[in-house]
Every structure is written in structure tokens, then in C-alpha cells.
Amino acid sequence: MKIIICEDDMSQLKRMRTIIENFAMMEDNGMQVVLATNNPDEVIAYLEKDHADCYFLDIDLKHEITGIVLGDIIRKQDPLCNIIIVTTHAEMTYLTFMYKISALDFIIKDRTDMLKERVISTLQEAYRRYIQIGESQVVTKKLQIKSNGRTRNIDVEEIYFFEASPTLHKVILHLENEHIEFYGRLKDYEQSHEKLYRCHKAFIVNRNKIESVDVKERIVYLTNGETCLASARLIKGLLK
């Protein structure tokens, strides 16, 4: 589960990050802080090339973009993510309803005696929902995999191809800059999304990631520079 923190107070930002990373280390469940910043522009820039699953946002960011506006931008892009408002301005939480942000929780950060407890309890609920989203993959267009004891929800649009692993009963998932090996069977994924196509007994490819197809050599070239094979029979399905 990818987490972003946007908080204008650098000491609070550091504290929040420490709480979250310590909890993630203890749980060893794949939670990671991918961005911790006091600048909402950096969050927006991150969203242009990637996404996160959980956001901790301060309301008053000392910027023309408030935490509420930032939350609205995030929610419009990702209706399934978890947004947590962390603020000293309890009286402003009504704005989250006006903007229809659907915040998971509101944490009053000046209650320092309760901050750690609230952050952890909210993380636990966010992770529970994260797992639930992956299990509802037909609706959400996410695939859930378990690798090295950790559960991950992968957007179908991030997938380049699946490959049968040399290790028995394992599959290798190819993302843009990452390969994930996990226990599974290719046949479990060939019908999981309309864009995923079984082009070979050892490969399932995402049609949206294909750069070109060499029909003669039966090689599929992907937009990230990788290649996979296609069988003489199944390559026809890539040419439709």
C-alpha cells in the first residue's frame, strides 16, 4: 500500500512519517511512504505519473492549494483511495463534505498524546479496505497478488505481461520497471480482464502495452522495451 503525506509543518511531517514507517516495519505488510512533502504541487506532479493508495493531508498547507482542494483533486482521479485529514482546524472538516472527498478519518494533530494511536488505527482500517478493494477486482479493475508474504493491489493498466516462471507453480508479473514473482497459475489471470490476452502457453500480455508484433518471428514488443513470445495459433488474436 503506497502512502503519501502532505503536511506544511516539517516537524509534524517528520513525526507522521516516522509513525507510519515504524508501523509498516513492524507489520511487514508492504506499506511504504512513497512521498512526504509540504508542497501540494509535488503531490500533483506525482499523481501525473503514478498513484498512491492512502493519503494523509493537512488542511492548511500555507499554499494556494489547500489540503481540501488537494483531496478533491485526488478523489476525482482515484475514487477508491483512502484520504485522511490531519489538522488543527477541526472546525474546517465540514469542507470535506462540501467537496465530497469522503475522508476515511479526521485526526486532530495537536492532540499529541493521541496522534500515534489514531494514525495507527487509521492505517489498520485503510489497509483493511486496501485488501478488500483487491478482492473486488472485477469491479475495481485491480488484481491482487501475494509475494514474499505481502499483499499488493496492481492496477491492470500497470501490467505489461505475465510470464510462467522457471520455478514450479510460480508466475512473474512484469510492470514498467519491476518484476514480481509469486505463487500462482497463468490460467488464473487470462480471463481476469478484457485487455489481458493469452498469446502463448507461457505468456499473457496486456494489449494496451504492445508496441508492435513481429508475425514472422512471433515476437511481441512492449512499450517498455521488453518482449514476449506468441504462438502461431494465438498470435492471430493480437492482430484483430
JOLINVEN-V812264 format. One record per residue. N is the residue number from 1. RES is the residue in one letter. D_LAST is the distance of its C-alpha to the last C-alpha in whole Angstrom. Layout:
{{N	RES	D_LAST} {N	RES	D_LAST}}
This chain:
{{1	M	36} {2	K	36} {3	I	40} {4	I	41} {5	I	44} {6	C	45} {7	E	49} {8	D	52} {9	D	55} {10	M	54} {11	S	56} {12	Q	55} {13	L	51} {14	K	52} {15	R	54} {16	M	51} {17	R	49} {18	T	51} {19	I	51} {20	I	48} {21	E	47} {22	N	50} {23	F	49} {24	A	45} {25	M	47} {26	M	49} {27	E	46} {28	D	44} {29	N	41} {30	G	39} {31	M	40} {32	Q	40} {33	V	42} {34	V	39} {35	L	41} {36	A	45} {37	T	46} {38	N	48} {39	N	46} {40	P	43} {41	D	42} {42	E	41} {43	V	39} {44	I	37} {45	A	36} {46	Y	35} {47	L	33} {48	E	31} {49	K	30} {50	D	30} {51	H	31} {52	A	34} {53	D	35} {54	C	39} {55	Y	41} {56	F	45} {57	L	46} {58	D	49} {59	I	50} {60	D	52} {61	L	50} {62	K	53} {63	H	50} {64	E	49} {65	I	46} {66	T	47} {67	G	46} {68	I	45} {69	V	43} {70	L	42} {71	G	41} {72	D	40} {73	I	37} {74	I	36} {75	R	36} {76	K	34} {77	Q	31} {78	D	31} {79	P	33} {80	L	33} {81	C	35} {82	N	39} {83	I	41} {84	I	45} {85	I	47} {86	V	50} {87	T	53} {88	T	57} {89	H	56} {90	A	56} {91	E	57} {92	M	54} {93	T	52} {94	Y	51} {95	L	49} {96	T	46} {97	F	46} {98	M	47} {99	Y	43} {100	K	42} {101	I	41} {102	S	42} {103	A	43} {104	L	44} {105	D	47} {106	F	50} {107	I	52} {108	I	56} {109	K	56} {110	D	60} {111	R	60} {112	T	60} {113	D	62} {114	M	59} {115	L	56} {116	K	55} {117	E	55} {118	R	53} {119	V	50} {120	I	50} {121	S	50} {122	T	47} {123	L	45} {124	Q	45} {125	E	44} {126	A	41} {127	Y	40} {128	R	40} {129	R	38} {130	Y	36} {131	I	35} {132	Q	35} {133	I	32} {134	G	30} {135	E	31} {136	S	30} {137	Q	26} {138	V	24} {139	V	26} {140	T	26} {141	K	23} {142	K	25} {143	L	25} {144	Q	29} {145	I	30} {146	K	33} {147	S	34} {148	N	38} {149	G	39} {150	R	37} {151	T	35} {152	R	32} {153	N	30} {154	I	26} {155	D	24} {156	V	21} {157	E	20} {158	E	22} {159	I	21} {160	Y	19} {161	F	19} {162	F	21} {163	E	22} {164	A	25} {165	S	28} {166	P	31} {167	T	33} {168	L	33} {169	H	31} {170	K	30} {171	V	27} {172	I	26} {173	L	25} {174	H	24} {175	L	24} {176	E	25} {177	N	28} {178	E	29} {179	H	28} {180	I	29} {181	E	30} {182	F	31} {183	Y	32} {184	G	29} {185	R	26} {186	L	22} {187	K	22} {188	D	23} {189	Y	21} {190	E	17} {191	Q	18} {192	S	19} {193	H	17} {194	E	13} {195	K	13} {196	L	14} {197	Y	12} {198	R	14} {199	C	13} {200	H	16} {201	K	19} {202	A	21} {203	F	18} {204	I	16} {205	V	14} {206	N	14} {207	R	11} {208	N	13} {209	K	15} {210	I	13} {211	E	15} {212	S	13} {213	V	12} {214	D	14} {215	V	13} {216	K	16} {217	E	18} {218	R	15} {219	I	16} {220	V	14} {221	Y	16} {222	L	17} {223	T	19} {224	N	22} {225	G	22} {226	E	22} {227	T	19} {228	C	18} {229	L	17} {230	A	14} {231	S	15} {232	A	14} {233	R	13} {234	L	11} {235	I	10} {236	K	7} {237	G	6} {238	L	6} {239	L	4} {240	K	0}}
